[in-house]
Every structure is written in structure tokens, then in C-alpha cells.
Amino acid sequence: MHSRFRMTLAALIAVTVVSSHLFAQDDKLTIHGSANIAYGKTDGLPYFGMTKDGTSDYRSLTLQFGYQISDRDRVVTQLLHRNFGESPTKSITPVMEPIWAFYEHKFENGVTFKAGRNPLPRGLFNETRFIGTLLPFYRVGNSVYGETLEYIDGIVVRVPFDLGSGWSIDSYVFGGGYDLKYQIPLASGTVVGKVRNENSIGTQFWLMTPVKGVKFGAFVQSYQGTPNATLPKEQRAPIET
């Protein structure tokens, strides 16, 4: 099958990762930052904001602050700025936004509680996106996770279970709400927008096997979808999913 779309230069990417640490008393404060910059050009249909003329208007800049309140408590805030060339999603993308801002407490039994704007426990890399709270120098590519479903405003609880003989379960439960971006190509043009998913309740779990790197997981969620700040609250018609 032949595609009418060809990219002569998908992206010439120059990636610069800058990380610095500012240590307060007892090394409690850490600061990490990263910058990803790219150029894109296509000789076919527009794709991910690229045009026939080419554009260097691709950026993903992140700045993360972490403060260790105690051995079991910390707060994390991560700011994000990004641009997608000539993509219509620029009209609904803030110049700068707090992609994460949460408080975390770890109990002695291994249970973890988070409150605020948390990484959404969905998939393999929910805490290693952009800069990441676990691996500050690692970022998962866009082809793996897309550019939405990044956070949940609410609470996330992680509960581990040791089954013995190298088997274990890593389970998460969460509740809250989040924004979901969409882009729909039509004959009359491209429609972009946001919806707000509220009353979201879900779980994710991983069954860890004795074989290193092999695990099995599942993600289940229920939510209500509503327009995001486009209709008065009394006119909104939630969609049960």
C-alpha cells in the first residue's frame, strides 16, 4: 500500500537536558530542568504541526521542584511549556502550566498516598514523563504516551503486595478529574478543544513475575465527561462512561 504522505525531513532534533541541584539544609530541595528543541519539515500533508516551509517552533521545556519534608513526606511541582509548530492544538495549549503539583506520604508498610495534581497511574511510565519524579534524566517519547492523560487532580494510593517466590502485585486506586484534549480533522477544517472528565474513579495493577522485566497489568476507569468552561454548569449534560 502506498501512502500519499511523505516526510522528507520528519524532525531534526537537538535535545539539551540541563539539570541542576540547589541543596538546602540536609539536601531537602532539588531542582531539575530539561529542554527539548526540534525542527520539522514535510513535502506532503501537514503532520504534527509540520509544514512544507518547515518550522523550528517545537519546544518542550520543563522545570521540576522537589522538597523532602521528612523521610516519608515530600512535595513535587513540575512546570511545563511546549509548542507543536503549526498544530491547531496550540490554541488550547497554555504557555505554561503546572503539569504536576502534589504532596506524597509513604507509610511504613509500603503504601503511598498522593494528593493534588498527580501523575495519572496509567501504563508503564506515568512517573517518568518529561523529567520524571523517579528518574530525573529520563523522558518517555511522545510515540509511547501521546500528549494527554498526563495527570489527575485528586488522590492516588499505591498498595504493594508480596506474594512470595518472586511474585508481587503493585496496585493503584485513584479518584478525581482531568482535562482531555482532542483534535478532529473535518472537510471544513480541524476542530480542537478540551473536555473535562470528572468523578473519575479507577485502578491500575501490575502482576510482577520472577522473570526480570516481565509483568502483566490492567487499567480500568469510570468517569463523567463534560465540556470544559464552554457551557454554564446548569446546561452541562454529563456523559457516563
N, C-alpha and C positions, 0 to 999 in steps of 0.2 A: 504494500500500500504506500502510495506517495502522498506526502503532505504538501500543501501549497505554501506552508510556512517554513521559512529557513532563517536561521540566525547566522549571520556571517561572524558576528562577534557578540557572543552572549553576554559576557561580562569580563572585563579586565579588572581584577580586584586587587587593590592594595590594602592589606589589613595591618593595622597598627594596634597593638594591645599595650596599653600603659597601665601599670598597676603601682600604687604607692601605699604605704602604710604610715599612718600617724598614730603613734603609740602614746596613749595617756598613761596614767599611773596603772601599773600592773598589766600593761598591754591590753587594755579593755577595748580601745577604739581602733577599728580598722577601716580603711577606705580603699576601694578598688574601682578602677575605671577602665573602659575599653572604647576603642574607636574602630569601626569598620567602614571603609570608603570604597566606592566602586564606580566604574564607567560601563555603560551599556549601549549597544547599537544593534539594529536589526535591519535586514533588507526585505523583510516580509511584513506580516501583520504585527501591530503593536503587541508586546508581551511584557507583563510585569513592569509597565512604565517605560519600556524602551521604545525608541522611535527610529526612523530611517536617518534622521540627522544626528542621532547619538545624544546621550546626556550623561553628565557626571553628577547629577543631582541624586546620588544614592548615599545615604548615611545611616548608620546605627551607632549612636553614642549612648553609653550607659555610665552611671556613677552610683556606686553602692556604698552605703554607710552601715556598719555593724557595730553594736556596742554590747559587750558582755557584762550584764548587770551582776551576775553571780555565776557559779559553776553550772547552774541549771537554768538560768534565765538570760535571754538576750533579746534585743530589738534589731530589726533589719529594715532599711529603707533603700529602695533602688529606683532611680530616676531614669527615664528613657526618652531619647529623641531619635526619630528616624524619618527618612524620606524615601519615596519609591519612584523617583524620576517623574514621568508624566502620568503616573497612575491616577485614576479618578479617586482612589481611596485617600488621597492627600486632603480632600475636602472634609473628611470626617476623622482625620488623624491629628490629635493635639500636637502643638510644637514641643511640649514637654509634659510628661505625665508620670505620676508615681506608679510604676508597674507592680511594685511590691511595697508594703509597709505593714509589718506585723510584729507582734510580741510572741515569743516562744518560751515555753517551760517544759523541761524534761524531768519526769518523775523517776524515782529510784528503780521502779520495775520496768523501765524502758518505754513507758507510754509518753508520747509527746503531744502537747496541746499548743495550738497556734490560734491567734485571734487578730483580725484586721484584714488587710488585703494580702492574701496568702497565695503562694504558688498552687494552682489547681492540681490536685493529685490525679493526673490523667496521663497514662503512658509511662515510658521509661525515664524521661529526663525532665520531670516537672521542676526540679530544683537545680538544674544545670543549664537553664536557658540564659541567653545574653551573657552575663558574667557568671551567674550561679552562686548559690549560697553554700554549696558543699565543695565545689571545685572552682575557685575564683578565676582560673585561667582557661576555663573550657566553655565553649558555646556550641550548642547543637545547631546544625544548619537548618535553614528555612525549609528545605525539601523534606525534613523529618516532621516538623511541627506546624508549619504554616505561620500565620501572623495573627492568630486569635486564640481564644480559650487559654489565656495566659495566667489568669488569676481568678480568685473568688473572694468577694467581700463577705466575710463571715468567720466561721471557725472550721478548723481541720484538726482531727485527732488521729494519731497513728498508734496502733496497738500491735506489737510483735508477739508471735507465739513460737516457742521452741518445741518441735515435735520429736526431737531426738534423732539419732543416726544420720545427722546431716540435713534433715528436713526441717523446714520452718515456714511460717506464714507471716507476711508483712501486710497488715490490713490498715485501711484508711476509711474514715467516715467524715463527711463534710456537709455543711449547710450554709446557705447564703445566696448571693446573686452576683451576676457578672454581665458585662457588655459583650455582644456578639456582632461583629462586622460582617457585611455581605456585599457582594458585587455581582450584578446580574446584567449580562450583555443582551441588549434588545436591538431590533432593527432601527429604532429611532434614537439609539444611544445607550450608554451604560448607566444603569441605576445603582447607586451606592447608598448605604445607610447603616444604621445600628438598631439593634433591638436589645432590650434589657430582659434578661432571664432572671426571674426572682423566685423565691420559695424553692430554691434548688436544694435537693437532698440526694446524696449519692454515696457510693462506696467504691473503692478500688482495693483489690487484694492481689498479692503475689504469692504463689507457692514456690518456695525455693527448694531446689533439689541438691543432692550431694555432689552432682556434677557441676564444676565451676562454670559460671556463665549461663547455665541452663535454668530457666524458671518459666512458670506459666501464670498468666494473670487475666483479670477481667475488670471491666469498668461498667457501672450501672448508675443511672441518674434519672431523677424526675424533676421537672421544673415547669414554671409558667412563663410564657413568652409575651412580652408587652412592648408597644412602641416606646422608644427612649426619648422622653421630653418632646414628643411631637403632638400629643393629644392631652387634654385635661384628664386628670385621673378618673373622673366620673364617666368619661367617654371610652375608656380603655376596655377592651374585651380580651381578658387573658385566655391564652391557648394552653390547655392542659396537654402535656406530652409525657 
